[in-house]
Amino acid sequence: MDNDIKTLKAVEYRGCKVYIRNFHNIFEYLVIANGELYTTHMVVTKRPLQSLLGRDYTEKQLTDVTKYLLNTAEATVDYLLDGDSPKQKP
């Protein structure tokens, strides 16, 4: 079993560093904004057959989770920088 924390994506959004990471079935984002660290995580369960066969997440699953966490991280940054009136994305 792989015990490494994997960084799936590292980007900068509005001057803030954003990291999407994975460890086993835990996915998280880390945001560094205003000199503070903000984070959240979610547990993503593999499909029963994937677990039974010992298979890893599919590329689509990884892409979907990464996209979801990146959107959530960006919303966090928007809130931190703009206050409590979130901006609508075009």
N, C-alpha and C positions, 0 to 999 in steps of 0.2 A: 504494500500500500504506500502511495506517495504521500509524504508528510510535508511537502513544501508548500509555502504560500506562493501562489502564482499571481503576478500582476497581469491582468487581462488588457488593461488600457490605462495609459497615463497621458493626461491632456491638461491644457490650461484653458480655463473658461473665465472670462472677464477679469483676468489677472490673478486668478486663484488656481492653485494646483488641485487636480482631481485624479484620484486613483481608484480603479475598479479592481478588486482582488478576489481570489477564490482559495479556499482551503477545505478540502473534502466537499461537503455539501453546503458549506456556508459561503455566501457571496456578500461582499460589502463594498461600500464606497467610503473613501476618505476625502475630505475637503479641507484644505488649509486656506482659511480666510481671516483677514484681520488679525493675523498672528495666533489664531486659535485652530484647533483640530475639531472637525465635526465628522461624525460617522454614523452609519446605520448598517444593519445587516439583514439578510433574509436567508432562510433555509430553503433550498431547492431540492426536492425529492426526485430521484430518477424514476422512470417508469419501471414497473415491477420486472419486466423481462430484462431490462438493462441491468438492474441490480442482480438479478438471478444469474445472468451471464457474465457479470463482472465488467460490463462495458462502461466506458466513460460517457460524459455528456456529448450529444451530437453538436455539430457546428451551429445548427439552427438554435438549439437550446442555449448555447453559450452566447450567440449573437443576441437573442431575445433578452436574456437576463442582463447582459452588458448594456444594451440599449435602455432597458427599463431603469437600471441603476444610474446610468449617466443622465437620463432625463430628471430623475429624482435629485441627483446631486446638483444639476443646473438650477432646479427650482429652489434648492436650499441656498445656493449662492445668490440668486435673484432676490430672495427674501432677505438675506443678510445685508446685501448692498442697497436694496431699494426700500426696505421696510415691509410693512404688511399689505402692500397693494401689488400683488403679483402681476407682471406684465403678460399679456397674451402673445404667444408666438404666432408669427404669420403662417 
